[in-house]
Amino acid sequence: MSSTRPFSPGDRGPEADGASGVSEGGAAVPPESSAGRQVRRLSFDGASGVVPLARDFARQALYAWGWLPATGADQRAAAEDVLLVVSELVTNACLHAEGPDELWIALDNKVIRVEVSDKGNGQPAPRTPHRAGRPGGHGMFIVQRLCLDWGVVRSPGLAGKKVWAELGAPA
């Protein structure tokens, strides 16, 4: 399912200003947690190789949250889906939005939310019709297929956006 809602049903919405805790220079920010919600952030400021950096950062979060090492096929597939969605969202920011600013990944009960912020004005959408045999253009189609929901958050008066996606934990 795709959406342009600023947040998914039941979500508490975007965090208040000043709650980002983002550090400078492509560094990870210490994890935050509250009432079962665990959050990790990565700033891409001045970083190169942002797609592998984002995947490694997400992989470390999955280890910390017990999704890895996977104990079964379902858990391994769920973790791989998270890493693929992170890669696709960061790659889209690189290709279509002058690069990503920040990766935000949060675990809340059995849902992982991934957000990638950028300064681009474009509107991400799966290509229609999707042509599986052609190279390129599959990123948002993959996100749409793997995720419970996804969307775009824009702040009035500010350039850029956050593209978010939510994935469920294995049963």
N, C-alpha and C positions, 0 to 999 in steps of 0.2 A: 504494500500500500504506500502511496506517496502522498505528501501533504505539504502545504505551505503554512500550516498552523505554526505559530511561534513556539509552541511546545505541545507535547503529546497529551492525550486525555489522562487526567489524574496527576500530571506533573505539577510541581509547585511553581513552575515558571522559572525565568532567569533569576540568577542570584542578584542581590543588591550590589550597587557599585561599591568598589573597594574591597570586595570579598575574593578577588582573584588570586592573590598571593603569588603572582607570576614573578619569576626571577628573570634577570637579564642574561643574554648570551647563550641561549639554547640550553639552559639548565633546567633540570627537573625541580619542581617545587615539592617540599615535604608534603606527604599525604595529609589530607584533611578527613575528618570523619565526624558524623553526628547522627545519632539515632539510627545506626545501621547503615548509613550512607558513607561510602568511602570515595574520595575524590583525589585524582592526581592531575597535575597540569605540567605541560611542557611548553616553554617559550621557544620559538624558532628564531628569535632576534639574532642576526649575524651567523646563523648556522648554515652549513652546507650539507648536502646529502640528507635532506629532510625526510624523504620517504623511509629509508632504512632506519634513520634515527627515531622516527615515529613508531615504526614496527617494534624496534627494540624496547622503547619506552613502554608500549602497550604490553609487550610480552612480559616485562618485569612486573607490571601491575597484575597481570593474570597469574603469575607465580605467587605474588604476595597475597592474592585473594583466593588461592587454592584451586584455580581453574587449571593450572599446570603444576606439576606434570599431570597429564590426563590419566585417569584410571580406567577409562573405557573409550569405546569408539564415539559415543555420543558427546562425551566431554571433550575429546580431542577435536571433533568436528566443530563444536561450539567455539572453542578457543581459536581455531583456524578461521572461522567466520569473522570473529572480532578483528583478527589481524588483517584479514582481507579488506574489511570495511574501512579500517584505519588507513590502509594503503590507498584505497580508492578515493577517499575523501581528501587526503593530503595531496595525492596526485592531481585531482581535479583543481585544487587550489593552485598548484604549481602551473598547470596548463592553461587555466582560464581566469585566474584572479591575482596575478603577480606574486604568487606564493602564499603559504599559510603564515599566520601570525602566532597562533597558539593551538595546541591540542589539549583537549579536556576530556578525561575519561573517568566515569563514575560508576560505581556498583551500588545499587540500591535494591536490597533483597535479591531477587533473581533476574534483575534487568541491568544490563550494561548500557550506558549512554555514552556515545562518542560525539564530541563537538569539535569542529575545526573552524577557526575564525580566519578571515582574510579581509582584504580591502577591496575586493572585486564588487562590481555592480551587477554582474550577470545573475541569471536565475537558473540553478541547476535543474535538470530534468532528464529522465531517460529518453533516449532517442526513439522516435516513433516513425516508421515501424522499426523494431529492433531487428537487425540483420546479423545473425549469429556468425555467419561465415566471413564477414568483412572485418578487417583489422580496425581497432580503435572504436571509441564511442560506446563502450560497454560499462563504464564505471558506475553510472547512476542506475543502470538496469540491474547490475549486480547488487548494489546497495538495496534497491527496491525489493529484490527477490530474497535477500538474506535477512532483512530487518523486519521487526514488528511494525515499525513506523519510522518515518523520517520527515524532515522539514527544514525550513529556513527561518532564522530569526534576524530581523533588521532593527536597528535602533534609529528612531527618527532623528534626523539632523547629523548623523554620523555616517561616514563612508564605510562600506563593507557589510559583512554579514557573518553569521554563524550557521553552518550547515550541521545539523544534528541527525543522529540515527540511534535507534535502540534495538538491542538484540536480547533475546531471552536466554536464560541458563538452561542447560540440559535438564531433563526431568529426573 
